[in-house]
Amino acid sequence: MASGLITLVWHDYNDFHQLRHIVYAAAAAQIFGGAALQFHRTAKTGALVLGAVYLFFASLCVPEIVASPQIYNSWGNFFEQFSLLTGAAIVYARLSSAWSRETINRIGRILLGICAASFTLEQAFYLEATAQLVPKWLPPSQMFWAIATTVFFALAAVTLLANRLALLAARLLTMMLVIFGLIVWVPLVLSDLQSHTNWSENAETFAIAGAAWILADILGENSLNEHRPR
């Protein structure tokens, strides 16, 4: 919902001038889908709408990837949107009787694990820029935390893909992303309320944290059922 509102308020459609009306429609769909997701009776519809929106946004990244495959920023943008698509898909599949819990868990782990691998590469390729986002007051240094969080993303990716302590990995990934939002993007938003980038990055960070949280809940539900007395 926040991402849609930010787009409408800033009238921002990035480089997609010819698609601006479609982008505005997608922003309105984000607001509708986000609201529908809050209620059980409409959650499946909301997830379907949001999945379509994030599929659209992910597809907008493909031409840049094809044009300059050696520039990882385009790949990173794709997998950021794809992680949100994954979250919506998990919700839709969980509310659909056509998918077993085991299948949803496996597909969710693999897809979000691939996204976490992309987050690892994106931070590694742009390590200096990542370090600049770390608050200077945070000891021991900005570069330390840039490297540490890159390693944490890598560990989350390996753990999810290998299905070893996947629930713990999903929960820690969620927590790390929420911390990113709280100590990096929220202060940046407050320091410059007119910056569209700060607002949009803040909303996207918390949305990706939401996708990780969705996976953690699904994995946690499966773990609870496995340990429940029969």
N, C-alpha and C positions, 0 to 999 in steps of 0.2 A: 504494500500500500504506500509506504514511504517513497519507494523508487518511482512509482507512478505519479505521485503528487509533486515530487521534485522535478520530474520532466515537464509536467504541465505548468508549474510555477515559473520555471526558468525558460520555457519554450525552447528547450534544448534538444536538438536532434543530431548533434555532432556533425559528422561529415555526410550524413544521409539527407541532403537537401531535397532530393527528388522524392524521398520517401517520408517526408516530414508528417504528412497526414496519417500515414500508416503507423508511424512511431507514436503519434498522439493517441491513436486508437489503441495501440498496444499499452500505452501508459494507463489509459482508462480501464483496460482489461486487467492490468495489474491491481488497480484499486479494487475493482469488483472481485477478482479472484482472491485477493488477500482478505477481503471482508468475508467472502463466502467460506473461506477456509476456517474461520473461527467457530463455525457452527456445524455440528455433526451431520445434520440433515443436508447441508449444502456443501460439505467439505469435498466430496467427490467431484462435484461440478467445479468448485474453486480450483482444485488440483488440476483438472483437465484444462481449464482456462489458462492457469499459470504455466502449465507445461507447454501449451501452444505458444505462449508469449516468449518463454525462454528459448524454445526451439527456434523461433523467429530471430531473436537477438543473436543466438549462436550462429545461425546461418549467415547473418550480416558480417561475421568475422571471416567467413570462408574466402571471399574474394581477396582480402588482404593476405591471407595465408598463401593462397595460390600465387599471388603477385610477388610476394617476398617471403618464401618459406624459411629463409635463413634468419629472419628477424623473429625472435621468440615472443615478443610482445603480443603479436597477433594470435599466436597459439595460446598464450596466457589468457587473453581476453575471451577466446573461445571456451576454454575449460572453466573459466569463472562462470560464464552463463550456463555451461553444461552441468556444473555442480548444482545450480538452482533447478535446472530441468530434472536432474536426478532426484532432488528432494520432492518435487511435485509428482514425479512418476512413482516414487515409493508410496506416497500418500494415496494416489489413485489406485495403485495395485493392491494396497492393503485393504482398501474399502471395496474391492472387487472380488467376487467369489471365484473368479476364473484363475486366480493365482494362489499357489500354496505359500505358506509362511517361509518355508525353506528356500523356495525359488526367489522370493522377494529379498530375503536376507543375502543370498549369494549374489544376485545381480546388484543390489544396493552397495554391498561391500566392494565389488569389483569396480563399479562405475565411480564411486566416491574415492576409492583407492587410486584410480587413474588420475582423478582431479587433484588429489593430494600430491601425486608425483609431479604433476604440472606445476603446482604451487612451489614445490621444491626447486624445480628447474628455473622458474621465473625469478625466485629470490636469488638463486645462485648466479644467474646471468646478470642480474641487476643488483648486485650486493651492495654497492656504494649507495645507490638510490634507496635501497631498503634501510640501510643503516641511518640515513638522514631522517627517516621517519621516526626512529626510536627517540623517545624523550631524552634530552641530555642529562636530566637529573637521575636517570636510572643507572645505578652502578652494575657492573664495573665500567662498561663502555658501550657506545652505540653499535660498534662493529661486533662486539661479543654477542649481543642479542640478535643481530642480523644473522650471524653464523649459527647460533644456537637454535633459533626458530626454523632456519632452513633444515637443520638436522632433525628437528622435531617433526617437520612436515614429511621428511624422508622416512622416518621411523613409522609414522602413521600410515604412509602409503604401503610400505612393506608389510606391516602388521595386518592391515585390512585385506590386502591382496593374498597374503598367505593364510589368512583366517587363524591367526594366533593372537589371543588376547584382543580380538577385534572390538569387543564391547568397550574395554578399557581405552583402546585407541580412539574410538569414536567419541567417547566422553571427554577425553583429554584434548582432542582436536576441537571439539565444541568450545571447551573452556578457553583454549588458546585464542581462538577467533574472537570470542567475546571480549577477552582481555585486550586484543588488538583494537577492537572498537572503542573500548572504554578509555584506554590510556593513550591511544594514537589519534583516532579520528574524531572522537567527541571533543577533545581539547582544540584540535585544528578547526572544527566547525565553530566553536565558541570564539576562537581568535579571529575568524574572518567569516562572518555570517553571510557575506555576499558571494562566497566562493561556491560555485556549483559543483566543482570537483570534490571539495571536502564533504559536502552533503551527500553526493551520489556515492562516493567511496565508503562513507560511513554506513549508508543504507545497505550497500552491497555486502559489506563485511558482515553485518548482522544477519543478512539474509542467507549468506553462505554458512554462517554459524547455525542458523535454523535448519539448513539442509543436513548438516552433520548431526544436529540434535535429533532430527527425525530418524536418521539411521540408528543412532544410539538407542532411542526408544524402542525401535523395532527389534534390535538385537537384544535389548534388555528384556523385552516381552518374551522372546524366544527362550532366553536363559531362565527366566522365571518359570516358564512352563516345563522346562526340562527338569527343574529341581523340585517341582510341586509333587507332593505325595499322591500316589495313584490309588 
